[in-house]
Amino acid sequence: MKKYLFCVVAVLAVMFALTACGKDNGTDKQTPAAEATPTVVETTPIAEATPKDNVDVTPSATPTEDVTPTPEATPTAAPTQAVEKNGDIVILFTSDVHCGVDQGFGYAGLSVIRDYLETKGDEVILVDDGDSIQGEPLGTMTRGEVIISLMNQMGYRVAIPGNHEFDYGMEQFLALTKKADFPYVSCNFNYKGELVFDPYVILELAGKKVAFVGVTTPQTLTTSTPGYFMDEKKEYVYGFLQDSTGEGVYNAVQSAVDAARAEGAEYVVVMGHLGNEAECIPWTYADVISHTNGIDAFLDAHSHDRDTVKVKNKDGAEVSRTACGTKLEGVGWCRIAADGKISTGLYTWTNSVSLPEMFGIENEMSRAVDDAFSVLDSKLNEVVAKSDVALTINDPVLVDDDGKPIRMIRRAETNLGDWVTDAYRAQSGADIAFVNGGGIRANLPEGNLTLGNILSVHPYGNYLCVVEVTGQQILDALEWGARVAPGENGGFLQVSGLSYEIDCSAASPCVGDEYGMFVKIEGARRVRNVLVGGEPIDPKKTYTLAGHNYMLLEKGDGFTMFEGAKLLQNCVKLDNQVLIDYVLDSLGGVIGEEYKNPYGQGRIVITDPAE
């Protein structure tokens, strides 16, 4: 029998500690407490990307509530008979969990939310919008298998691939999909032009047919390892219907929506891993919605935001788009009421302590998660180094409208970026080291550092490599990495042995192809005053460059300028081992005061003379 004691405790947590954004306009029936008595707060729809064709993107009213706890509330016993269904469908969705199954709500808290809604008479299903299997040691050390097992136990009904589903290689991802008890759907992921998965699935829920269409950003080709999408001749055989106009993706979504309608779907929900980042244009959620029709709701992922916005489709009708952040800090919901009205919103939990830990939730999923971690705990908790300072991926001062720290590692220098690149340079003996900001994933705290801490910084399992390149190749790489600054870019370069300036008043001269790969430079450069070892870089001189195989050998993030470079060290050491060995071999086991400034050591200067 389910432990409703813990269920009710978590419901109390939902009532007074989490926020539920979005208004349920379905019926006059009683709705879950987390959706009642809303007050309006502001949301920011697209911070960096401007949708194509002047799409009208306006923030929707985002209700929230702040309910005072009721200490004298007494948990109720489990019901003795089945709850009468009210005809409402609630689609709970997660995205960008990145193996954080014990963080935020955790799978244990997610289970409680589902159980609670079911006690209100709702028919509830759970879906995932991608990037679930990678991002923490729990996934890295099991190549995603333990995450799929937990998703099976959690009862997911549909999932789509995010860009990081492919990080363990194509063969491993496809093997994992066969172990999943739920289908993966995608209308644009293809092998030699043929879809790998069904473009949609139709589920009968509360007597209604609901279609779920999947779509994944073509940016995946560069934000995962490009080589995984190629054959032995280094030619692309897997793709996402990418082109410079976006029409391939728009047409694929429209075709799937139309086919689902023709098959009898009464409602069409798009599950997207598209996001709002500038580098994702022309494939942002706003681009896709504005070029299609027939979509009832858009559940989105990829950019880790928590925005609920209204976007006009090509017919001028508004479509609600909702995203739910990362690491289970948010759980999205889409309610299809018995009378056909559709509403979307978000439950949020942003405390540093997870909901299951704070309220001592014990249920089937808490035990499953505990069992998964117990296998790895002894190894992950091994202390391997110490730090006298905190190293960060975030701005130490700036926060967004929700009070959440703003990520800095993909747009500016940080002390963690300095430390990581110093490790690559010291361990390799190279003149210069580059690491893409998107490959540095987690903060390091002050104090003892465990293997788990280090693995969280570098969860991908890449390898240290060294190539010989010209100064011109270095200049092209810096330009490519800075092409959307001051906007975020996973390919933004953290550096060691080198310093440079970015003039953000100038337009980027970078030209890329339809796959998001660097092609050439046309026009005046924004990157200036590049110094190597304190001396101006010589475009004709050769330098040794350290980094990881993802970028230097496999063109990750579109860095094609290193193709054909002389390989001096080939995959000599795992990326996380590079970090551990640097502390032990070069720093005496302690990260010291030289890394104290969270904004780094002045290696990257960003200017805008026009301001």
Helices and strands as residue ranges (DSSP letters): H 4-16, E 19-21, G 33-35, E 39-41, G 52-54, E 57-59, E 62-64, E 89-94, H 106-119, E 123-128, H 137-140, H 145-154, E 158-159, G 163-166, H 170-179, E 190-191, E 194-195, E 200-205, E 208-216, H 220-223, G 226-229, E 238-239, H 247-262, E 267-273, G 278-280, H 285-290, E 297-300, E 308-312, E 318-323, E 330-336, E 342-348, H 355-359, H 364-380, E 383-387, E 394-399, E 405-407, H 415-428, E 432-436, G 437-439, E 447-450, H 451-457, E 464-470, H 471-481, E 493-496, E 498-503, E 510-512, E 518-521, E 527-532, E 535-536, E 542-548, H 549-552, G 556-558, G 560-562, E 566-569, H 575-586, E 590-591, G 593-595, E 604-607
